[in-house]
């Protein structure tokens, strides 16, 4: 049985997507997908801020 090949995503496609959650500090900007990952980054950078796009 032939296996399905995964669709390759180009870098331009990744950059053009609007990230769901953006966590940022003065020197750092991270695109996140879930609130669990947001809590991880708040533990490391408690003074960080975030924006949620819908």
PDB file of N, CA, C and O in Angstrom:
ATOM      1  N   UNK A   1       0.833  -1.171   0.000  1.00  0.00           N
ATOM      2  CA  UNK A   1       0.000   0.000   0.000  1.00  0.00           C
ATOM      3  C   UNK A   1       0.885   1.243   0.000  1.00  0.00           C
ATOM      4  O   UNK A   1       1.786   1.343   0.833  1.00  0.00           O
ATOM      5  N   UNK A   2       0.661   2.179  -0.893  1.00  0.00           N
ATOM      6  CA  UNK A   2       1.495   3.385  -0.902  1.00  0.00           C
ATOM      7  C   UNK A   2       1.170   4.285   0.283  1.00  0.00           C
ATOM      8  O   UNK A   2       0.022   4.403   0.711  1.00  0.00           O
ATOM      9  N   UNK A   3       2.202   4.903   0.786  1.00  0.00           N
ATOM     10  CA  UNK A   3       2.029   5.822   1.908  1.00  0.00           C
ATOM     11  C   UNK A   3       1.725   7.213   1.370  1.00  0.00           C
ATOM     12  O   UNK A   3       2.153   7.590   0.280  1.00  0.00           O
ATOM     13  N   UNK A   4       0.979   7.954   2.163  1.00  0.00           N
ATOM     14  CA  UNK A   4       0.675   9.325   1.777  1.00  0.00           C
ATOM     15  C   UNK A   4       1.859  10.219   2.124  1.00  0.00           C
ATOM     16  O   UNK A   4       2.440  10.100   3.203  1.00  0.00           O
ATOM     17  N   UNK A   5       2.201  11.084   1.237  1.00  0.00           N
ATOM     18  CA  UNK A   5       3.275  12.026   1.499  1.00  0.00           C
ATOM     19  C   UNK A   5       2.704  13.236   2.210  1.00  0.00           C
ATOM     20  O   UNK A   5       1.620  13.713   1.874  1.00  0.00           O
ATOM     21  N   UNK A   6       3.438  13.726   3.190  1.00  0.00           N
ATOM     22  CA  UNK A   6       3.015  14.920   3.903  1.00  0.00           C
ATOM     23  C   UNK A   6       3.200  16.122   3.000  1.00  0.00           C
ATOM     24  O   UNK A   6       4.167  16.206   2.243  1.00  0.00           O
ATOM     25  N   UNK A   7       2.271  17.041   3.087  1.00  0.00           N
ATOM     26  CA  UNK A   7       2.363  18.250   2.294  1.00  0.00           C
ATOM     27  C   UNK A   7       3.483  19.133   2.850  1.00  0.00           C
ATOM     28  O   UNK A   7       3.544  19.394   4.051  1.00  0.00           O
ATOM     29  N   UNK A   8       4.340  19.575   1.983  1.00  0.00           N
ATOM     30  CA  UNK A   8       5.434  20.457   2.401  1.00  0.00           C
ATOM     31  C   UNK A   8       4.925  21.884   2.441  1.00  0.00           C
ATOM     32  O   UNK A   8       4.217  22.332   1.539  1.00  0.00           O
ATOM     33  N   UNK A   9       5.289  22.582   3.482  1.00  0.00           N
ATOM     34  CA  UNK A   9       4.867  23.966   3.657  1.00  0.00           C
ATOM     35  C   UNK A   9       6.079  24.856   3.458  1.00  0.00           C
ATOM     36  O   UNK A   9       7.141  24.612   4.030  1.00  0.00           O
ATOM     37  N   UNK A  10       5.918  25.871   2.658  1.00  0.00           N
ATOM     38  CA  UNK A  10       7.032  26.778   2.415  1.00  0.00           C
ATOM     39  C   UNK A  10       7.144  27.797   3.554  1.00  0.00           C
ATOM     40  O   UNK A  10       6.199  28.010   4.313  1.00  0.00           O
ATOM     41  N   UNK A  11       8.284  28.399   3.650  1.00  0.00           N
ATOM     42  CA  UNK A  11       8.529  29.400   4.689  1.00  0.00           C
ATOM     43  C   UNK A  11       7.602  30.600   4.495  1.00  0.00           C
ATOM     44  O   UNK A  11       7.147  31.197   5.471  1.00  0.00           O
ATOM     45  N   UNK A  12       7.327  30.950   3.260  1.00  0.00           N
ATOM     46  CA  UNK A  12       6.437  32.081   2.991  1.00  0.00           C
ATOM     47  C   UNK A  12       5.027  31.812   3.516  1.00  0.00           C
ATOM     48  O   UNK A  12       4.370  32.713   4.037  1.00  0.00           O
ATOM     49  N   UNK A  13       4.566  30.566   3.377  1.00  0.00           N
ATOM     50  CA  UNK A  13       3.247  30.218   3.884  1.00  0.00           C
ATOM     51  C   UNK A  13       3.200  30.336   5.406  1.00  0.00           C
ATOM     52  O   UNK A  13       2.219  30.822   5.969  1.00  0.00           O
ATOM     53  N   UNK A  14       4.258  29.893   6.059  1.00  0.00           N
ATOM     54  CA  UNK A  14       4.313  29.968   7.525  1.00  0.00           C
ATOM     55  C   UNK A  14       4.315  31.422   7.982  1.00  0.00           C
ATOM     56  O   UNK A  14       3.625  31.775   8.938  1.00  0.00           O
ATOM     57  N   UNK A  15       5.085  32.259   7.306  1.00  0.00           N
ATOM     58  CA  UNK A  15       5.155  33.671   7.681  1.00  0.00           C
ATOM     59  C   UNK A  15       3.854  34.407   7.401  1.00  0.00           C
ATOM     60  O   UNK A  15       3.528  35.365   8.102  1.00  0.00           O
ATOM     61  N   UNK A  16       3.102  33.978   6.385  1.00  0.00           N
ATOM     62  CA  UNK A  16       1.873  34.676   6.024  1.00  0.00           C
ATOM     63  C   UNK A  16       0.704  34.330   6.949  1.00  0.00           C
ATOM     64  O   UNK A  16      -0.275  35.074   7.006  1.00  0.00           O
ATOM     65  N   UNK A  17       0.793  33.215   7.671  1.00  0.00           N
ATOM     66  CA  UNK A  17      -0.265  32.841   8.605  1.00  0.00           C
ATOM     67  C   UNK A  17      -0.292  33.808   9.785  1.00  0.00           C
ATOM     68  O   UNK A  17       0.749  34.297  10.224  1.00  0.00           O
ATOM     69  N   UNK A  18      -1.471  34.071  10.283  1.00  0.00           N
ATOM     70  CA  UNK A  18      -1.595  34.877  11.491  1.00  0.00           C
ATOM     71  C   UNK A  18      -1.510  33.949  12.691  1.00  0.00           C
ATOM     72  O   UNK A  18      -2.363  33.075  12.845  1.00  0.00           O
ATOM     73  N   UNK A  19      -0.501  34.112  13.551  1.00  0.00           N
ATOM     74  CA  UNK A  19      -0.395  33.232  14.723  1.00  0.00           C
ATOM     75  C   UNK A  19      -1.544  33.481  15.688  1.00  0.00           C
ATOM     76  O   UNK A  19      -2.058  34.596  15.779  1.00  0.00           O
ATOM     77  N   UNK A  20      -1.942  32.447  16.402  1.00  0.00           N
ATOM     78  CA  UNK A  20      -3.059  32.564  17.324  1.00  0.00           C
ATOM     79  C   UNK A  20      -2.684  33.351  18.571  1.00  0.00           C
ATOM     80  O   UNK A  20      -3.457  34.196  19.025  1.00  0.00           O
ATOM     81  N   UNK A  21      -1.518  33.088  19.125  1.00  0.00           N
ATOM     82  CA  UNK A  21      -1.069  33.766  20.345  1.00  0.00           C
ATOM     83  C   UNK A  21       0.349  34.269  20.112  1.00  0.00           C
ATOM     84  O   UNK A  21       1.205  33.525  19.631  1.00  0.00           O
ATOM     85  N   UNK A  22       0.595  35.519  20.449  1.00  0.00           N
ATOM     86  CA  UNK A  22       1.940  36.085  20.344  1.00  0.00           C
ATOM     87  C   UNK A  22       2.369  36.500  21.740  1.00  0.00           C
ATOM     88  O   UNK A  22       1.729  37.339  22.374  1.00  0.00           O
ATOM     89  N   UNK A  23       3.455  35.908  22.212  1.00  0.00           N
ATOM     90  CA  UNK A  23       4.047  36.257  23.506  1.00  0.00           C
ATOM     91  C   UNK A  23       5.281  37.088  23.225  1.00  0.00           C
ATOM     92  O   UNK A  23       6.109  36.714  22.394  1.00  0.00           O
ATOM     93  N   UNK A  24       5.413  38.219  23.916  1.00  0.00           N
ATOM     94  CA  UNK A  24       6.567  39.066  23.653  1.00  0.00           C
ATOM     95  C   UNK A  24       7.078  39.738  24.916  1.00  0.00           C
ATOM     96  O   UNK A  24       6.335  39.997  25.863  1.00  0.00           O
ATOM     97  N   UNK A  25       8.387  40.012  24.889  1.00  0.00           N
ATOM     98  CA  UNK A  25       9.060  40.796  25.912  1.00  0.00           C
ATOM     99  C   UNK A  25       9.820  41.894  25.180  1.00  0.00           C
ATOM    100  O   UNK A  25       9.586  42.115  23.991  1.00  0.00           O
ATOM    101  N   UNK A  26      10.716  42.580  25.860  1.00  0.00           N
ATOM    102  CA  UNK A  26      11.472  43.645  25.210  1.00  0.00           C
ATOM    103  C   UNK A  26      12.356  43.118  24.085  1.00  0.00           C
ATOM    104  O   UNK A  26      12.509  43.779  23.058  1.00  0.00           O
ATOM    105  N   UNK A  27      12.941  41.934  24.269  1.00  0.00           N
ATOM    106  CA  UNK A  27      13.893  41.402  23.296  1.00  0.00           C
ATOM    107  C   UNK A  27      13.452  40.094  22.651  1.00  0.00           C
ATOM    108  O   UNK A  27      14.246  39.474  21.942  1.00  0.00           O
ATOM    109  N   UNK A  28      12.219  39.653  22.869  1.00  0.00           N
ATOM    110  CA  UNK A  28      11.803  38.330  22.446  1.00  0.00           C
ATOM    111  C   UNK A  28      10.380  38.376  21.910  1.00  0.00           C
ATOM    112  O   UNK A  28       9.526  39.058  22.475  1.00  0.00           O
ATOM    113  N   UNK A  29      10.120  37.654  20.821  1.00  0.00           N
ATOM    114  CA  UNK A  29       8.773  37.530  20.262  1.00  0.00           C
ATOM    115  C   UNK A  29       8.570  36.086  19.842  1.00  0.00           C
ATOM    116  O   UNK A  29       9.349  35.562  19.045  1.00  0.00           O
ATOM    117  N   UNK A  30       7.523  35.423  20.368  1.00  0.00           N
ATOM    118  CA  UNK A  30       7.299  34.006  20.113  1.00  0.00           C
ATOM    119  C   UNK A  30       5.859  33.801  19.676  1.00  0.00           C
ATOM    120  O   UNK A  30       4.937  34.332  20.296  1.00  0.00           O
ATOM    121  N   UNK A  31       5.661  33.030  18.606  1.00  0.00           N
ATOM    122  CA  UNK A  31       4.337  32.664  18.130  1.00  0.00           C
ATOM    123  C   UNK A  31       3.945  31.339  18.761  1.00  0.00           C
ATOM    124  O   UNK A  31       4.680  30.356  18.660  1.00  0.00           O
ATOM    125  N   UNK A  32       2.783  31.309  19.413  1.00  0.00           N
ATOM    126  CA  UNK A  32       2.348  30.115  20.129  1.00  0.00           C
ATOM    127  C   UNK A  32       1.023  29.605  19.582  1.00  0.00           C
ATOM    128  O   UNK A  32       0.272  30.348  18.950  1.00  0.00           O
ATOM    129  N   UNK A  33       0.742  28.327  19.831  1.00  0.00           N
ATOM    130  CA  UNK A  33      -0.497  27.718  19.363  1.00  0.00           C
ATOM    131  C   UNK A  33      -1.486  27.410  20.477  1.00  0.00           C
ATOM    132  O   UNK A  33      -2.681  27.276  20.213  1.00  0.00           O
ATOM    133  N   UNK A  34      -1.020  27.296  21.709  1.00  0.00           N
ATOM    134  CA  UNK A  34      -1.929  26.897  22.776  1.00  0.00           C
ATOM    135  C   UNK A  34      -1.658  27.697  24.049  1.00  0.00           C
ATOM    136  O   UNK A  34      -0.595  28.292  24.223  1.00  0.00           O
ATOM    137  N   UNK A  35      -2.643  27.688  24.917  1.00  0.00           N
ATOM    138  CA  UNK A  35      -2.507  28.385  26.190  1.00  0.00           C
ATOM    139  C   UNK A  35      -1.534  27.656  27.115  1.00  0.00           C
ATOM    140  O   UNK A  35      -0.949  28.285  27.997  1.00  0.00           O
ATOM    141  N   UNK A  36      -1.347  26.355  26.938  1.00  0.00           N
ATOM    142  CA  UNK A  36      -0.377  25.607  27.747  1.00  0.00           C
ATOM    143  C   UNK A  36       1.035  26.118  27.494  1.00  0.00           C
ATOM    144  O   UNK A  36       1.817  26.274  28.431  1.00  0.00           O
ATOM    145  N   UNK A  37       1.357  26.373  26.254  1.00  0.00           N
ATOM    146  CA  UNK A  37       2.682  26.895  25.950  1.00  0.00           C
ATOM    147  C   UNK A  37       2.836  28.328  26.460  1.00  0.00           C
ATOM    148  O   UNK A  37       3.944  28.761  26.778  1.00  0.00           O
ATOM    149  N   UNK A  38       1.735  29.057  26.536  1.00  0.00           N
ATOM    150  CA  UNK A  38       1.782  30.412  27.075  1.00  0.00           C
ATOM    151  C   UNK A  38       2.156  30.386  28.555  1.00  0.00           C
ATOM    152  O   UNK A  38       2.948  31.214  29.004  1.00  0.00           O
ATOM    153  N   UNK A  39       1.604  29.460  29.307  1.00  0.00           N
ATOM    154  CA  UNK A  39       1.933  29.369  30.733  1.00  0.00           C
ATOM    155  C   UNK A  39       3.406  29.004  30.933  1.00  0.00           C
ATOM    156  O   UNK A  39       4.034  29.467  31.885  1.00  0.00           O
ATOM    157  N   UNK A  40       3.955  28.181  30.047  1.00  0.00           N
ATOM    158  CA  UNK A  40       5.380  27.828  30.111  1.00  0.00           C
ATOM    159  C   UNK A  40       6.241  29.076  29.971  1.00  0.00           C
ATOM    160  O   UNK A  40       7.188  29.259  30.736  1.00  0.00           O
ATOM    161  N   UNK A  41       5.925  29.944  29.000  1.00  0.00           N
ATOM    162  CA  UNK A  41       6.743  31.131  28.762  1.00  0.00           C
ATOM    163  C   UNK A  41       6.543  32.176  29.855  1.00  0.00           C
ATOM    164  O   UNK A  41       7.456  32.951  30.140  1.00  0.00           O
ATOM    165  N   UNK A  42       5.345  32.206  30.478  1.00  0.00           N
ATOM    166  CA  UNK A  42       5.148  33.129  31.596  1.00  0.00           C
ATOM    167  C   UNK A  42       5.971  32.720  32.813  1.00  0.00           C
ATOM    168  O   UNK A  42       6.365  33.576  33.604  1.00  0.00           O
ATOM    169  N   UNK A  43       6.233  31.442  32.972  1.00  0.00           N
ATOM    170  CA  UNK A  43       7.099  31.004  34.073  1.00  0.00           C
ATOM    171  C   UNK A  43       8.522  31.510  33.865  1.00  0.00           C
ATOM    172  O   UNK A  43       9.187  31.906  34.822  1.00  0.00           O
ATOM    173  N   UNK A  44       8.989  31.498  32.624  1.00  0.00           N
ATOM    174  CA  UNK A  44      10.346  31.959  32.330  1.00  0.00           C
ATOM    175  C   UNK A  44      10.448  33.476  32.332  1.00  0.00           C
ATOM    176  O   UNK A  44      11.431  34.037  32.817  1.00  0.00           O
ATOM    177  N   UNK A  45       9.426  34.146  31.784  1.00  0.00           N
ATOM    178  CA  UNK A  45       9.421  35.609  31.668  1.00  0.00           C
ATOM    179  C   UNK A  45       8.125  36.150  32.280  1.00  0.00           C
ATOM    180  O   UNK A  45       7.160  36.390  31.555  1.00  0.00           O
ATOM    181  N   UNK A  46       8.091  36.344  33.598  1.00  0.00           N
ATOM    182  CA  UNK A  46       6.840  36.769  34.250  1.00  0.00           C
ATOM    183  C   UNK A  46       6.364  38.162  33.849  1.00  0.00           C
ATOM    184  O   UNK A  46       5.186  38.476  34.020  1.00  0.00           O
ATOM    185  N   UNK A  47       7.250  39.004  33.320  1.00  0.00           N
ATOM    186  CA  UNK A  47       6.840  40.349  32.921  1.00  0.00           C
ATOM    187  C   UNK A  47       6.484  40.430  31.447  1.00  0.00           C
ATOM    188  O   UNK A  47       6.307  41.523  30.909  1.00  0.00           O
ATOM    189  N   UNK A  48       6.377  39.290  30.794  1.00  0.00           N
ATOM    190  CA  UNK A  48       6.027  39.255  29.366  1.00  0.00           C
ATOM    191  C   UNK A  48       4.571  39.618  29.143  1.00  0.00           C
ATOM    192  O   UNK A  48       3.773  39.629  30.081  1.00  0.00           O
ATOM    193  N   UNK A  49       4.230  39.913  27.900  1.00  0.00           N
ATOM    194  CA  UNK A  49       2.858  40.257  27.511  1.00  0.00           C
ATOM    195  C   UNK A  49       2.446  39.345  26.375  1.00  0.00           C
ATOM    196  O   UNK A  49       3.289  38.711  25.741  1.00  0.00           O
ATOM    197  N   UNK A  50       1.139  39.278  26.114  1.00  0.00           N
ATOM    198  CA  UNK A  50       0.677  38.445  25.015  1.00  0.00           C
ATOM    199  C   UNK A  50      -0.534  39.061  24.334  1.00  0.00           C
ATOM    200  O   UNK A  50      -1.251  39.875  24.916  1.00  0.00           O
ATOM    201  N   UNK A  51      -0.746  38.649  23.078  1.00  0.00           N
ATOM    202  CA  UNK A  51      -1.867  39.095  22.266  1.00  0.00           C
ATOM    203  C   UNK A  51      -2.498  37.845  21.672  1.00  0.00           C
ATOM    204  O   UNK A  51      -1.789  36.962  21.189  1.00  0.00           O
ATOM    205  N   UNK A  52      -3.834  37.761  21.702  1.00  0.00           N
ATOM    206  CA  UNK A  52      -4.535  36.618  21.128  1.00  0.00           C
ATOM    207  C   UNK A  52      -5.291  37.081  19.894  1.00  0.00           C
ATOM    208  O   UNK A  52      -6.119  37.990  19.967  1.00  0.00           O
ATOM    209  N   UNK A  53      -5.000  36.444  18.744  1.00  0.00           N
ATOM    210  CA  UNK A  53      -5.693  36.743  17.497  1.00  0.00           C
ATOM    211  C   UNK A  53      -6.703  35.644  17.217  1.00  0.00           C
ATOM    212  O   UNK A  53      -6.402  34.460  17.367  1.00  0.00           O
ATOM    213  N   UNK A  54      -7.892  36.035  16.812  1.00  0.00           N
ATOM    214  CA  UNK A  54      -8.915  35.026  16.458  1.00  0.00           C
ATOM    215  C   UNK A  54      -9.178  35.039  14.989  1.00  0.00           C
ATOM    216  O   UNK A  54     -10.003  34.265  14.503  1.00  0.00           O
TER     217      UNK A  54
END
